[in-house]
Amino acid sequence: MIFQKRTQKSDTLLVSQAEAIVQDARNELKNPARRLLGKRVLTLGGIALLSGCNLSNDKSVNAMLRKMSSFNDNVQALLFNPNQMAPTYPESMITRPFPFNAFYDIDDVPEVDAASYQLDVSGLVNGKRAWTLDELRAMPQESQITRHICIEGWSAIGRWGGVRFSSFLKYAGADITAKYVSLHCADNYWTSIDMPTALHAQTLLTLTYDGQVLPPKYGFPMKLRIPTKLGYKNPKHIVAISVTNEYPGGYWENQGYNWFGGS
């Protein structure tokens, strides 16, 4: 057998070791550079060493990759500080032009009709469930100049403006004690985030880019800007939001990307 049966004693040791790693990480990773390093040190070999598993075929590798991903998610969630702000930058550092990035070519960017557009809100909400662009633009607006970090290895700084997401969720009557917020998009993309990230002060339901109406290539009619997350957790062309306690997954997450996706 590829996976040898572990005794209760070895299972207890594994749990103890994992808890020790998490505790050490929480104690040592006090600044963004250390946090980023810490989130990347959990390799397949390291998890295999902890578990004592023999990774000799695709099935065992996939199982360990899922275990590694889940472990990384749990560590990142423990390290996440909802009161710690991502860095902001002066206007002089804005990347021009800001790069286009999607899982399709720029010629395939969806066209969303502003006049008929409605943002649908469902799930654990007790308030308004359909929002027009005019209603969203009438809410208090704020802006930020933050860095977008792509999992492909590049980054860019941009200026985003819109409604603080935590404020929107409260306006919509969302249950902010729920676990997840799921976001669905006009380009058939979807992702989901944890509620502490949704309520973070810098998580922004963006309606503008660099002072202008959000261009289609950057996500018109709206993009969720989350500077504490990697780029694939920042969905564009949002048409529906759902608040739930059921794990929603996501486009890339269902293909093996880490769900938490912290930057």
C-alpha positions in Angstrom: 0.0 0.0 0.0 1.2 3.5 -0.9 -0.3 5.1 2.1 0.7 3.1 5.2 -1.8 3.0 8.0 -0.8 5.4 10.7 -1.2 4.6 14.4 -3.1 6.9 16.8 0.3 7.8 18.3 1.6 9.1 14.9 -1.6 11.0 14.2 -1.3 12.7 17.6 2.3 13.6 16.8 1.3 15.0 13.4 -1.4 17.2 14.9 1.1 18.4 17.6 3.7 19.2 15.0 1.2 21.1 12.8 0.0 23.1 15.8 3.6 24.0 16.7 4.3 25.2 13.2 1.2 27.4 13.2 2.1 28.8 16.6 5.7 29.5 15.5 4.5 31.2 12.4 2.1 33.4 14.3 5.0 34.4 16.6 7.6 35.0 14.0 5.9 36.4 11.0 5.3 40.0 12.2 5.9 42.0 9.0 4.6 41.6 5.4 7.9 40.3 4.1 8.1 37.5 6.7 4.4 36.8 6.2 4.8 36.3 2.5 7.8 34.1 3.0 6.0 32.0 5.6 3.1 31.5 3.3 5.4 30.0 0.7 7.6 27.7 2.7 5.0 24.9 2.9 6.2 22.7 0.1 4.9 19.3 -1.1 8.0 17.7 0.3 7.6 19.4 3.7 4.0 18.2 4.1 5.1 14.7 2.9 7.8 14.7 5.6 5.3 15.7 8.3 2.8 13.1 7.3 5.2 10.2 6.5 3.4 9.6 3.2 5.0 8.0 0.1 4.2 10.1 -2.9 4.7 7.6 -5.8 1.7 8.1 -8.1 -0.7 10.8 -9.3 -3.4 9.9 -6.8 -1.1 10.3 -3.8 0.4 13.5 -5.1 -3.1 15.0 -5.7 -4.2 14.0 -2.2 -1.1 15.6 -0.7 -1.5 18.7 -2.8 -5.0 19.1 -1.5 -3.8 18.6 2.1 -1.0 21.1 1.6 -3.5 23.6 0.1 -5.9 23.2 3.0 -3.0 23.5 5.5 -1.8 26.7 3.8 -5.3 28.1 3.9 -5.6 27.5 7.6 -2.2 29.0 8.4 -3.0 32.1 6.3 -6.3 32.5 8.0 -4.6 32.4 11.4 -2.0 35.0 10.3 -4.5 37.4 8.7 -4.9 40.5 10.8 -8.2 42.4 9.9 -6.7 45.6 11.3 -3.5 45.6 9.4 -3.5 47.7 6.2 -1.8 46.8 3.0 0.7 49.4 1.8 -0.5 52.5 -0.1 1.4 54.6 -2.6 1.7 58.1 -4.0 0.2 59.0 -7.4 3.7 59.2 -8.9 4.0 55.4 -8.5 0.9 54.4 -10.4 1.7 51.9 -13.2 0.7 53.3 -16.6 -0.7 51.7 -18.4 -2.1 49.3 -15.8 -1.9 45.7 -17.3 -4.9 43.8 -18.5 -5.1 40.3 -17.2 -7.8 37.6 -17.5 -8.2 34.0 -18.4 -9.2 35.2 -21.9 -7.9 37.7 -24.5 -8.8 41.4 -24.3 -11.0 41.0 -27.4 -13.3 38.8 -25.3 -13.9 41.2 -22.5 -17.7 41.1 -21.7 -19.9 44.0 -22.6 -22.3 44.9 -19.7 -25.2 47.3 -20.4 -25.0 50.0 -17.7 -28.7 51.0 -18.1 -30.1 47.6 -17.4 -27.4 46.4 -15.0 -28.4 45.2 -11.5 -26.2 43.7 -8.8 -28.0 40.8 -7.3 -27.4 40.0 -3.7 -28.6 36.7 -2.2 -28.1 34.2 0.6 -28.0 35.4 4.2 -29.3 38.9 3.6 -32.4 40.6 5.0 -32.2 43.8 3.0 -32.3 45.1 -0.5 -31.4 42.3 -3.0 -31.0 44.2 -6.3 -28.8 47.3 -6.8 -28.4 49.6 -9.8 -25.2 51.4 -10.7 -26.8 54.8 -9.8 -27.7 53.5 -6.3 -24.1 52.3 -5.8 -22.6 55.5 -7.1 -24.8 57.5 -4.7 -23.2 55.7 -1.7 -20.2 57.2 0.1 -17.1 56.7 -2.1 -13.5 56.4 -1.2 -10.3 55.7 -3.1 -7.0 53.9 -2.7 -3.7 53.5 -4.5 -2.6 50.0 -3.8 -0.5 47.2 -5.4 -2.1 44.4 -7.4 0.0 41.2 -7.0 -0.5 38.5 -9.6 0.2 34.9 -8.9 2.0 34.8 -12.3 4.9 36.9 -10.7 4.1 40.5 -11.7 2.6 43.4 -9.8 1.2 46.8 -10.7 0.0 49.8 -8.7 -3.3 51.4 -9.5 -5.9 53.9 -8.2 -9.3 52.4 -7.4 -12.4 54.2 -6.2 -15.8 53.0 -5.0 -17.8 51.8 -2.0 -16.2 50.2 1.0 -17.4 46.6 0.8 -18.1 46.3 4.5 -20.4 49.3 4.2 -22.2 47.8 1.2 -22.8 44.5 2.9 -24.3 46.4 5.9 -26.5 48.5 3.5 -27.7 45.2 1.9 -28.6 43.7 5.2 -26.0 40.9 5.0 -25.3 38.6 7.9 -21.7 39.6 8.6 -21.3 36.7 11.0 -21.5 34.3 8.0 -18.4 32.6 6.9 -18.2 33.4 3.2 -19.0 35.9 0.5 -19.2 34.4 -3.0 -18.9 36.6 -6.1 -20.1 35.8 -9.7 -19.1 37.7 -12.8 -20.4 38.4 -16.3 -17.4 36.6 -17.8 -18.4 33.4 -16.0 -15.6 33.8 -13.5 -16.4 33.3 -9.8 -14.5 33.3 -6.5 -15.2 33.5 -2.8 -13.6 35.1 0.2 -13.8 34.8 4.0 -15.9 37.3 5.9 -13.0 38.9 7.8 -11.5 39.9 4.4 -14.8 41.1 3.1 -15.0 43.4 6.1 -11.4 44.7 5.9 -11.3 48.5 5.6 -9.4 48.3 2.2 -11.7 45.8 0.5 -13.4 48.0 -2.0 -16.4 47.5 -4.4 -14.7 49.6 -7.1 -16.6 51.6 -9.7 -13.8 53.8 -11.0 -10.2 53.5 -12.1 -7.8 56.5 -11.9 -10.7 58.9 -11.4 -12.8 57.6 -14.4 -15.6 55.1 -14.8 -14.1 51.7 -14.5 -13.1 50.6 -18.1 -14.4 47.3 -19.4 -10.8 45.9 -19.5 -10.5 46.5 -15.8 -13.9 45.1 -14.8 -16.8 47.3 -15.7 -19.3 47.7 -14.1 -17.4 46.8 -10.9 -14.5 44.9 -9.5 -13.8 43.8 -6.0 -10.4 45.3 -5.1 -8.8 43.4 -2.2 -5.2 44.5 -1.7 -4.7 41.9 1.0 -5.3 39.1 -1.6 -3.6 37.9 -4.7 -5.0 39.0 -8.1 -7.2 36.0 -8.8 -9.2 36.8 -5.6 -10.1 40.3 -7.1 -13.0 39.5 -9.4 -14.1 41.8 -12.3 -17.5 42.4 -14.0 -19.4 41.4 -10.8 -23.1 40.7 -11.4 -24.0 38.7 -8.2 -23.0 38.4 -4.6 -24.0 35.7 -2.2 -23.5 35.5 1.6 -23.3 31.9 2.8 -22.0 29.5 5.4 -21.5 26.8 2.7 -18.0 26.7 1.1 -18.4 28.2 -2.4 -15.1 27.4 -4.0 -14.1 29.4 -7.1 -12.9 29.2 -10.7 -9.2 28.8 -10.0 -9.6 27.4 -6.5 -11.5 24.4 -7.9 -8.5 23.8 -10.1 -6.0 23.6 -7.2 -5.2 27.3 -6.3 -5.2 28.1 -2.6 -8.6 29.3 -1.5 -7.4 31.9 1.0 -5.0 33.5 -1.6 -3.4 36.1 0.7 -0.8 38.4 -0.7 
